[in-house]
């Protein structure tokens, strides 16, 4: 039996992370990382920008899904760190033989917010937080050490029992591993905190004679009807300029918190703009946005030719607004090829692949619309019962018209038939490829598409994936879809696609709602148990 330790790496990028509006105890959640080869367990990374229970801390955790289909308890090793743009990393933490029951959450990284942000500013010039976590199953020796370290030296007679228990836990072989030639070992996910940028100028006329106190209010262009309209108030008080930003006519619709980064620059008559303020403010419906700048009005009157053009002071404003909208997805999966496959000698399939790529010695033609591609009858019939039936029904006919697939999807399926290589799988074509694989009863390809989709479910496709998995009888993919809906119920139920889905799939929608309800009830009951 191979002693190679299989490690699984989660890489999660959080774009615009410094604009998070999460409060104490609230987290940004990564997409699911489903590790099929570790007993079909589901994992999530969580980022708490303002801490879990203690204020002024930043926390990153690893969470195991309460309702995954794996065993109640798994024992893993893990390594976590923050990745820099140059490949270096910080906040490294490694631990062995951690017992993970369903629903357990452990802290990977904890630091003071200011120190955390200061270190990240050194690690990366962009506003992207890259969290990495690597997990792997504990070895026999580690399990023995973990269990035996707590025992007294008099308990040597228990060593055989410990060894037997450890070996049983390690020697479990995943059924999926037997079915699957390839399995994902690296998961690259991305969560984007959507931000809106605005910039505009405002001129203060007759600046030198501006009376104190004086209030100037104006409404800058918002660029879109969907964006909140802001009322900007410049409040001149003695020699200091206080800036009060309030929400304009759309105040009643702004019932959620959002973060605003506000930059003010003075535009001189020559040279680059001079920054006079650069600050963040968390807007809440009950709290006004108020800043105080650090410059004095008299400073701009000393050299009027530099700052004033015909006694007009020009201010440049930059606003970056984050309303808390998050979009997440699995961007890429990397697959490991078993060592036995990597070492194998050239086979007849390798030769047939070369003939297929060069379109040589082909004995069948497949036509889609006006396009035709050639292939080898033996390969098609050996992979798909449907192709076998098509060609056996008329042995003399070497041309078949394909009406249930486009040429791009057909080529993807043919390439997989020759190579069993899934590098061409992409989110935009995998749904079509899954459907075609199911129609042609090509189980190996259908399985790979199912694994890929299960790790790439998101708001944009969850309804479509649920319908597809239900129609094709794919229980694993269907469960993954229902789990996604359970975890993102508020977002999913607010989608226009969901409302259309409910109208057209009443029974399936009812099943999904029942699944979510049962999971919530189960979680509540377990939380009340002693």
Secondary structure, DSSP 8 states (H G I E B T S, - for coil): ------EEEEEEEEETGGG----TT--EE---EEETTTTTEEEEEEEETT-SSSTTEEEEEEEE-TT-SS-SEEEEEEEEEEE-TTS-EEEEEEEEEEEEETT-EEEEEEEEHHHHHHHHHHH-SSSEEEEEEEEEE--HHHHHHHHHTTS-GGGGGGHHHHHHHHHHHHT---HHHHH-SEEEEEEEEEEEEEEEEEEEEEEEETGGG--SSEEEEE----SSTTS--EEEEEEEETTEEEEEEEE-TTGGG--S-EEEEEEEEEE-SSSS-EEEEEEEEEEBTTB-EEEEEEEETTHHHHTHHHH-SSSEEEEEEEEEEEEEEEEEEEEEEEEEE-HHHHH----HHHHHHHHHHTT-S--EEEEETTEEEEE-HHHHHHH-HHHHHHHHH-TT--EEE--SS-HHHHHHHHHHHHH---TT--HHHHHHHHHHHHHTT-HHHHHHHHHHHHTS--TTTHHHHHHHHHHTT-HHHHHHHHHHHHHTHHHHHT-HHHHHHHHH-HHHHHHHHHHHHHHHHHHHHHHH--
